[in-house]
Amino acid sequence: PKTAALPGYTPPESLESDDPGVWTFTREGLYITAEWPGVERYTFYVHNGNASLKFDARTICVQGRSLS
């Protein structure tokens, strides 16, 4: 979702869209990678939490980097 712009920051036109179509998602074991090819990549660790709670899973960002 869009959030309020940071004061003094103007995003490039290519980043102004909420279109999720530019992102690719892959999963290997407990890691999920979200990548905007040629722009940026984020890796998340999936923590399943307490097995007795049905919805106690979380993702923790463990790496993010610019690809450009």
N, CA, C and O atoms as a printed pandas DataFrame, in Angstrom:
     atom_number atom_name residue_name chain_id  residue_number  x_coord  y_coord  z_coord
0              1         N          PRO        A               1    0.823   -1.212    0.000
1              2        CA          PRO        A               1    0.000    0.000    0.000
2              3         C          PRO        A               1    0.852    1.254    0.000
3              4         O          PRO        A               1    1.964    1.264    0.526
4              5         N          LYS        A               2    0.332    2.284   -0.581
5              6        CA          LYS        A               2    1.061    3.559   -0.595
6              7         C          LYS        A               2    1.060    4.182    0.791
7              8         O          LYS        A               2    0.105    4.035    1.553
8              9         N          THR        A               3    2.118    4.864    1.096
9             10        CA          THR        A               3    2.204    5.634    2.342
10            11         C          THR        A               3    2.492    7.069    1.973
11            12         O          THR        A               3    2.809    7.362    0.820
12            13         N          ALA        A               4    2.389    7.961    2.925
13            14        CA          ALA        A               4    2.677    9.365    2.669
14            15         C          ALA        A               4    4.127    9.515    2.222
15            16         O          ALA        A               4    5.015    8.819    2.714
16            17         N          ALA        A               5    4.353   10.423    1.292
17            18        CA          ALA        A               5    5.704   10.651    0.778
18            19         C          ALA        A               5    6.601   11.231    1.860
19            20         O          ALA        A               5    6.144   11.968    2.734
20            21         N          LEU        A               6    7.867   10.896    1.793
21            22        CA          LEU        A               6    8.848   11.477    2.703
22            23         C          LEU        A               6    9.092   12.924    2.285
23            24         O          LEU        A               6    9.193   13.206    1.091
24            25         N          PRO        A               7    9.189   13.837    3.233
25            26        CA          PRO        A               7    9.436   15.243    2.884
26            27         C          PRO        A               7   10.698   15.393    2.046
27            28         O          PRO        A               7   11.756   14.882    2.413
28            29         N          GLY        A               8   10.587   16.090    0.924
29            30        CA          GLY        A               8   11.736   16.353    0.076
30            31         C          GLY        A               8   12.122   15.209   -0.846
31            32         O          GLY        A               8   13.105   15.327   -1.578
32            33         N          TYR        A               9   11.371   14.087   -0.835
33            34        CA          TYR        A               9   11.711   12.942   -1.681
34            35         C          TYR        A               9   10.703   12.819   -2.806
35            36         O          TYR        A               9    9.496   12.783   -2.570
36            37         N          THR        A              10   11.203   12.754   -4.028
37            38        CA          THR        A              10   10.343   12.536   -5.187
38            39         C          THR        A              10   10.730   11.199   -5.801
39            40         O          THR        A              10   11.829   11.061   -6.339
40            41         N          PRO        A              11    9.839   10.211   -5.729
41            42        CA          PRO        A              11   10.179    8.896   -6.283
42            43         C          PRO        A              11   10.215    8.941   -7.806
43            44         O          PRO        A              11    9.476    9.713   -8.417
44            45         N          PRO        A              12   11.063    8.127   -8.423
45            46        CA          PRO        A              12   11.056    8.026   -9.886
46            47         C          PRO        A              12    9.680    7.544  -10.328
47            48         O          PRO        A              12    8.989    6.864   -9.569
48            49         N          GLU        A              13    9.280    7.887  -11.542
49            50        CA          GLU        A              13    7.963    7.470  -12.035
50            51         C          GLU        A              13    7.761    5.971  -11.925
51            52         O          GLU        A              13    6.655    5.515  -11.635
52            53         N          SER        A              14    8.811    5.203  -12.152
53            54        CA          SER        A              14    8.688    3.747  -12.135
54            55         C          SER        A              14    8.342    3.204  -10.752
55            56         O          SER        A              14    7.889    2.065  -10.642
56            57         N          LEU        A              15    8.544    3.991   -9.694
57            58        CA          LEU        A              15    8.250    3.541   -8.340
58            59         C          LEU        A              15    6.921    4.080   -7.812
59            60         O          LEU        A              15    6.526    3.742   -6.697
60            61         N          GLU        A              16    6.227    4.907   -8.587
61            62        CA          GLU        A              16    4.998    5.520   -8.104
62            63         C          GLU        A              16    3.784    4.601   -8.195
63            64         O          GLU        A              16    2.733    4.921   -7.639
64            65         N          SER        A              17    3.900    3.485   -8.872
65            66        CA          SER        A              17    2.761    2.591   -9.059
66            67         C          SER        A              17    2.668    1.575   -7.938
67            68         O          SER        A              17    3.684    1.114   -7.418
68            69         N          ASP        A              18    1.439    1.227   -7.566
69            70        CA          ASP        A              18    1.203    0.149   -6.610
70            71         C          ASP        A              18    1.078   -1.197   -7.324
71            72         O          ASP        A              18    0.757   -2.201   -6.688
72            73         N          ASP        A              19    1.325   -1.231   -8.626
73            74        CA          ASP        A              19    1.181   -2.456   -9.408
74            75         C          ASP        A              19    2.157   -3.514   -8.920
75            76         O          ASP        A              19    3.365   -3.342   -9.086
76            77         N          PRO        A              20    1.676   -4.613   -8.318
77            78        CA          PRO        A              20    2.584   -5.641   -7.825
78            79         C          PRO        A              20    3.154   -6.512   -8.935
79            80         O          PRO        A              20    3.948   -7.414   -8.670
80            81         N          GLY        A              21    2.752   -6.248  -10.179
81            82        CA          GLY        A              21    3.187   -7.070  -11.295
82            83         C          GLY        A              21    4.672   -7.027  -11.579
83            84         O          GLY        A              21    5.176   -7.894  -12.292
84            85         N          VAL        A              22    5.391   -6.054  -11.051
85            86        CA          VAL        A              22    6.821   -5.957  -11.324
86            87         C          VAL        A              22    7.640   -6.841  -10.380
87            88         O          VAL        A              22    8.816   -7.092  -10.642
88            89         N          TRP        A              23    7.040   -7.312   -9.293
89            90        CA          TRP        A              23    7.756   -8.122   -8.302
90            91         C          TRP        A              23    7.654   -9.601   -8.626
91            92         O          TRP        A              23    6.618  -10.078   -9.088
92            93         N          THR        A              24    8.760  -10.335   -8.377
93            94        CA          THR        A              24    8.724  -11.792   -8.447
94            95         C          THR        A              24    9.021  -12.320   -7.048
95            96         O          THR        A              24    9.830  -11.748   -6.318
96            97         N          PHE        A              25    8.364  -13.406   -6.687
97            98        CA          PHE        A              25    8.523  -13.999   -5.365
98            99         C          PHE        A              25    8.957  -15.445   -5.507
99           100         O          PHE        A              25    8.380  -16.201   -6.289
100          101         N          THR        A              26    9.977  -15.830   -4.747
101          102        CA          THR        A              26   10.428  -17.223   -4.728
102          103         C          THR        A              26   10.601  -17.655   -3.275
103          104         O          THR        A              26   10.832  -16.831   -2.390
104          105         N          ARG        A              27   10.487  -18.954   -3.049
105          106        CA          ARG        A              27   10.676  -19.475   -1.697
106          107         C          ARG        A              27   11.604  -20.675   -1.754
107          108         O          ARG        A              27   11.443  -21.576   -2.576
108          109         N          GLU        A              28   12.581  -20.660   -0.854
109          110        CA          GLU        A              28   13.491  -21.787   -0.674
110          111         C          GLU        A              28   13.524  -22.091    0.812
111          112         O          GLU        A              28   14.140  -21.363    1.590
112          113         N          GLY        A              29   12.852  -23.178    1.206
113          114        CA          GLY        A              29   12.801  -23.535    2.617
114          115         C          GLY        A              29   12.139  -22.456    3.440
115          116         O          GLY        A              29   10.979  -22.115    3.208
116          117         N          LEU        A              30   12.874  -21.913    4.407
117          118        CA          LEU        A              30   12.332  -20.896    5.300
118          119         C          LEU        A              30   12.622  -19.475    4.830
119          120         O          LEU        A              30   12.458  -18.531    5.603
120          121         N          TYR        A              31   13.047  -19.301    3.586
121          122        CA          TYR        A              31   13.369  -17.970    3.071
122          123         C          TYR        A              31   12.501  -17.623    1.868
123          124         O          TYR        A              31   12.327  -18.433    0.957
124          125         N          ILE        A              32   11.962  -16.410    1.878
125          126        CA          ILE        A              32   11.189  -15.877    0.756
126          127         C          ILE        A              32   11.969  -14.695    0.202
127          128         O          ILE        A              32   12.431  -13.838    0.955
128          129         N          THR        A              33   12.113  -14.655   -1.117
129          130        CA          THR        A              33   12.790  -13.540   -1.765
130          131         C          THR        A              33   11.794  -12.796   -2.644
131          132         O          THR        A              33   11.089  -13.398   -3.452
132          133         N          ALA        A              34   11.747  -11.489   -2.475
133          134        CA          ALA        A              34   10.936  -10.604   -3.307
134          135         C          ALA        A              34   11.911   -9.771   -4.123
135          136         O          ALA        A              34   12.773   -9.091   -3.566
136          137         N          GLU        A              35   11.776   -9.824   -5.445
137          138        CA          GLU        A              35   12.715   -9.101   -6.303
138          139         C          GLU        A              35   11.989   -8.300   -7.368
139          140         O          GLU        A              35   11.079   -8.793   -8.035
140          141         N          TRP        A              36   12.417   -7.047   -7.512
141          142        CA          TRP        A              36   12.019   -6.220   -8.635
142          143         C          TRP        A              36   13.227   -6.293   -9.549
143          144         O          TRP        A              36   14.214   -5.597   -9.310
144          145         N          PRO        A              37   13.179   -7.126  -10.605
145          146        CA          PRO        A              37   14.362   -7.388  -11.418
146          147         C          PRO        A              37   15.081   -6.115  -11.859
147          148         O          PRO        A              37   14.489   -5.203  -12.437
148          149         N          GLY        A              38   16.376   -6.091  -11.564
149          150        CA          GLY        A              38   17.223   -4.964  -11.921
150          151         C          GLY        A              38   17.094   -3.753  -11.019
151          152         O          GLY        A              38   17.796   -2.762  -11.221
152          153         N          VAL        A              39   16.199   -3.808  -10.011
153          154        CA          VAL        A              39   15.979   -2.646   -9.156
154          155         C          VAL        A              39   16.341   -2.947   -7.706
155          156         O          VAL        A              39   17.241   -2.312   -7.158
156          157         N          GLU        A              40   15.657   -3.904   -7.071
157          158        CA          GLU        A              40   15.945   -4.221   -5.675
158          159         C          GLU        A              40   15.498   -5.634   -5.323
159          160         O          GLU        A              40   14.666   -6.232   -6.005
160          161         N          ARG        A              41   16.083   -6.159   -4.221
161          162        CA          ARG        A              41   15.779   -7.514   -3.764
162          163         C          ARG        A              41   15.728   -7.527   -2.239
163          164         O          ARG        A              41   16.588   -6.948   -1.576
164          165         N          TYR        A              42   14.715   -8.193   -1.692
165          166        CA          TYR        A              42   14.566   -8.360   -0.249
166          167         C          TYR        A              42   14.433   -9.839    0.065
167          168         O          TYR        A              42   13.750  -10.573   -0.649
168          169         N          THR        A              43   15.087  -10.275    1.133
169          170        CA          THR        A              43   14.976  -11.661    1.581
170          171         C          THR        A              43   14.379  -11.662    2.979
171          172         O          THR        A              43   14.800  -10.904    3.853
172          173         N          PHE        A              44   13.387  -12.530    3.174
173          174        CA          PHE        A              44   12.675  -12.644    4.441
174          175         C          PHE        A              44   12.821  -14.052    4.990
175          176         O          PHE        A              44   12.794  -15.024    4.236
176          177         N          TYR        A              45   12.977  -14.162    6.297
177          178        CA          TYR        A              45   13.000  -15.449    6.993
178          179         C          TYR        A              45   11.597  -15.694    7.518
179          180         O          TYR        A              45   10.987  -14.797    8.098
180          181         N          VAL        A              46   11.078  -16.905    7.320
181          182        CA          VAL        A              46    9.749  -17.252    7.819
182          183         C          VAL        A              46    9.909  -17.905    9.187
183          184         O          VAL        A              46   10.528  -18.961    9.320
184          185         N          HIS        A              47    9.341  -17.259   10.196
185          186        CA          HIS        A              47    9.368  -17.795   11.563
186          187         C          HIS        A              47    7.970  -18.307   11.864
187          188         O          HIS        A              47    7.021  -17.525   11.917
188          189         N          ASN        A              48    7.833  -19.609   12.063
189          190        CA          ASN        A              48    6.517  -20.205   12.253
190          191         C          ASN        A              48    5.950  -20.003   13.641
191          192         O          ASN        A              48    4.772  -20.285   13.862
192          193         N          GLY        A              49    6.734  -19.529   14.573
193          194        CA          GLY        A              49    6.220  -19.189   15.890
194          195         C          GLY        A              49    5.767  -20.388   16.699
195          196         O          GLY        A              49    6.300  -21.489   16.565
196          197         N          ASN        A              50    4.796  -20.157   17.523
197          198        CA          ASN        A              50    4.277  -21.151   18.451
198          199         C          ASN        A              50    3.317  -22.090   17.720
199          200         O          ASN        A              50    2.305  -21.640   17.183
200          201         N          ALA        A              51    3.618  -23.369   17.696
201          202        CA          ALA        A              51    2.806  -24.353   16.969
202          203         C          ALA        A              51    1.379  -24.457   17.505
203          204         O          ALA        A              51    0.485  -24.897   16.782
204          205         N          SER        A              52    1.154  -24.063   18.750
205          206        CA          SER        A              52   -0.197  -24.177   19.313
206          207         C          SER        A              52   -1.110  -23.032   18.871
207          208         O          SER        A              52   -2.323  -23.107   19.068
208          209         N          LEU        A              53   -0.554  -21.982   18.283
209          210        CA          LEU        A              53   -1.360  -20.869   17.791
210          211         C          LEU        A              53   -1.495  -20.982   16.279
211          212         O          LEU        A              53   -0.494  -21.099   15.573
212          213         N          LYS        A              54   -2.701  -20.949   15.789
213          214        CA          LYS        A              54   -2.961  -21.184   14.372
214          215         C          LYS        A              54   -2.329  -20.128   13.454
215          216         O          LYS        A              54   -1.836  -20.466   12.378
216          217         N          PHE        A              55   -2.338  -18.849   13.871
217          218        CA          PHE        A              55   -1.856  -17.783   13.001
218          219         C          PHE        A              55   -0.669  -17.049   13.607
219          220         O          PHE        A              55   -0.672  -15.819   13.657
220          221         N          ASP        A              56    0.338  -17.770   14.066
221          222        CA          ASP        A              56    1.483  -17.144   14.718
222          223         C          ASP        A              56    2.732  -17.178   13.840
223          224         O          ASP        A              56    3.840  -17.297   14.362
224          225         N          ALA        A              57    2.579  -17.077   12.526
225          226        CA          ALA        A              57    3.736  -17.047   11.635
226          227         C          ALA        A              57    4.110  -15.597   11.352
227          228         O          ALA        A              57    3.250  -14.718   11.309
228          229         N          ARG        A              58    5.401  -15.362   11.161
229          230        CA          ARG        A              58    5.893  -14.020   10.859
230          231         C          ARG        A              58    6.997  -14.116    9.819
231          232         O          ARG        A              58    7.645  -15.154    9.677
232          233         N          THR        A              59    7.204  -13.025    9.096
233          234        CA          THR        A              59    8.368  -12.930    8.227
234          235         C          THR        A              59    9.249  -11.824    8.783
235          236         O          THR        A              59    8.764  -10.787    9.236
236          237         N          ILE        A              60   10.551  -12.065    8.739
237          238        CA          ILE        A              60   11.530  -11.109    9.249
238          239         C          ILE        A              60   12.477  -10.779    8.104
239          240         O          ILE        A              60   13.092  -11.678    7.531
240          241         N          CYS        A              61   12.601   -9.495    7.765
241          242        CA          CYS        A              61   13.495   -9.097    6.682
242          243         C          CYS        A              61   14.941   -9.284    7.153
243          244         O          CYS        A              61   15.362   -8.686    8.143
244          245         N          VAL        A              62   15.687  -10.114    6.439
245          246        CA          VAL        A              62   17.069  -10.384    6.826
246          247         C          VAL        A              62   18.077   -9.763    5.854
247          248         O          VAL        A              62   19.272   -9.709    6.143
248          249         N          GLN        A              63   17.585   -9.294    4.698
249          250        CA          GLN        A              63   18.502   -8.659    3.747
250          251         C          GLN        A              63   17.710   -7.836    2.740
251          252         O          GLN        A              63   16.625   -8.237    2.318
252          253         N          GLY        A              64   18.238   -6.719    2.368
253          254        CA          GLY        A              64   17.675   -5.900    1.319
254          255         C          GLY        A              64   18.812   -5.209    0.594
255          256         O          GLY        A              64   19.761   -4.739    1.221
256          257         N          ARG        A              65   18.718   -5.146   -0.732
257          258        CA          ARG        A              65   19.790   -4.469   -1.446
258          259         C          ARG        A              65   19.319   -3.948   -2.790
259          260         O          ARG        A              65   18.397   -4.481   -3.407
260          261         N          SER        A              66   19.978   -2.897   -3.217
261          262        CA          SER        A              66   19.708   -2.310   -4.507
262          263         C          SER        A              66   20.422   -3.122   -5.578
263          264         O          SER        A              66   21.559   -3.551   -5.381
264          265         N          LEU        A              67   19.768   -3.331   -6.695
265          266        CA          LEU        A              67   20.376   -4.060   -7.805
266          267         C          LEU        A              67   20.776   -3.113   -8.935
267          268         O          LEU        A              67   21.307   -3.546   -9.957
268          269         N          SER        A              68   20.521   -1.838   -8.747
269          270        CA          SER        A              68   20.844   -0.885   -9.814
270          271         C          SER        A              68   22.043   -0.035   -9.456
271          272         O          SER        A              68   22.452    0.820  -10.242
